[in-house]
Amino acid sequence: MDHVENRAVDGLIASQLNGRLTRRQLATGVLALPAITALIAACGSDKAKTTSTTGATTAPGADTTLTGATPTTVASETTLAAASGGNLIVAMDLPGGPFDPVGMYDLVAYGLVAQCFEFLCSLGDNSDIGPGLATEWSSNADATEWTFKLREGVKWQKGGDFTADDVAATMDRLVEGGNSGLGGIISKGSVTAPDPLTAVIKLDKAVGLFPYLVSVFNAQTVITPKDWALGNTLDKNPDGTGPWILESLDPTTSAKFKKNPDYWGGPPPLDSVEFQFFPDTDTQVTALQGGNVDVVMQFQASTGTSLFSDSSVDVSVLRAATHRQLWMRCDTGQFADKKVRQALALSLDRDVLISTLFDGKADLGNDHVIAPIYPYFDKTQPQRTRDIAKAKSLLTDAGFPNGLEATLYAGDLQEIKQLAQLVAVQAADAGFKLTASVVDNGSFYGKYWCPAEPKDPPCSGAAEIGIVDYGHRATPDVFLNAAIKTHGVWNSSQYSSAELDTAFEAFQAAPEADDAGRAAAAKNIQKIMNEDVPVCIPYFYNYLSATSKKVSGAQTSALGQIFLAKASKA
């Protein structure tokens, strides 16, 4: 489908290819825009009492530019009271997968599930993690056991008290479902409950930043009831401890929620919230500017330019670890030789991709998942740049003197269609004959990226090359554990490296306060991934969302989530 969004970017692509290259405008932090949105912490003002024996209480990414955050401004109680009631409408992309808290994999599902179900660790001040269903947490000396003190007075929407038994059952389901970043970290039976409001999680290995893996930054770890069954979905079995109760959900049009009057944090000021699904972002932008919706959950810089100068809109620019992975099968086929993968990576002009697709609002990627926003990012590593002569030489050495042909699969989401087109054009200069095949997200995820069969190893039915989206994480653990580690649950490249696995183990095992040890491991991860290129990562882009100035108290993450427990609308 040729949307306005696609035509606009296609025109930019044509101008870039005709030699009119725009210098990349490097984003160095939260942009100093007149319309930076004012946000309020959804979980309240209490802060986590992290009494870990390992020392530090503020984990990496506490700075707003490191966690993908905008500053928070708390609206006065008078303002919220005056603006109570009403309905708020959020514009989102079309869903691409099931609304299954355990099995979901696209950002729309993440955002909707988070309206009802909550995390042990929520989104706190400055978008670092903060108290959620757990009010405090601590670890033993070697970070192999974590104790979470749970919040009192929390009720399930269908009735009954939230207890540590729900946490234990949730963790067991995550192990059985195998679709989170906890693979190899916990096993069934890992949680014990000394009392109803204490959950002790014994890990299979040391993980110094484990609270991040049971937080909003690992979307599948929402806590579900003890009797929840694998395969249950939000639309078929609505429940939760959160501020919103699902009333209806049609994956082709919208989802509607009403306030939870018994919410532990107090009834939300709004009466209801609605999420409307759109086929593209340019129509979402038009709907916001026309007053038909109140929030655009995510938009592209290239199609939402007018929002930055719209006096009726607040724009949130979150510098984040959001990125696209161009995976290449490492186990079989034409890309099994790393020389071929290196050649493709060398064929890309990353500056052109960033200026064309994001108007400069992105950071350069260097084919590894340690994003520049992370405090342990190694700035000394040489940046891979376009080198067509070297790319051609590598292809010849790998046995492809006349180049190679392949179909490049991608899902129709945000800028990915245009990225696939640009990759095909740029790689052609080095001898790659790539045909971009962009399909709807439901087909893409289930057929080309990570098919359910064969199950062993996971994703072994993936296409030999494709582009998949990854939302922001406050640490790279999920990227590495799920997508890069040997037999990771989202490892569409089928990459297997004992050296990388060892480096990742060292990264995770570093105690919370061991910044030097974590940085040394991250440096090694960067080097290994850049050399082996199981995935090509050309950029980490800023997450952009927009909100009507009539709205206050909404808080967004760069993982497709918006928290509206304290939101109000004038």
Secondary structure by P-SEA (a helix, b strand, c coil): cccaaaaaaaaaaaaaaaccccccccccccccccccccccccccccccccccccccccccccccccccccbbbbccaaaaaaacbbbbbbbbccccccccccccccaaaaaaaaacccccccccccccccccccccccccccccbbbbbbbccccccccccccaaaaaaaaaaaaaaccccccccccccccccccccbbbbbbcbbbccccccccccccccccccccccccccccccccccccccccccccccbbbbbbccccccccccccbbbbbbbccaaaaaaaaaaccccccccccccccccccccccbbbbbbbccbbbbbcccccccccccaaaaaaaaaacaaaaaaaacccccbbbbccccccccccccccccccccccaaaaaaaaaaacccccbbbbbbbccccaaaaaaaaaaaaacccccbbbbbbccaaaaaacccccccccccccccccccbbbbbcccccccccccccccccccccccccccaaaaaaaaaaaaccccaaaaaaaaaaaaaaaaaaaccbbbccbbbbbbbbccccccccccccccccccccccc
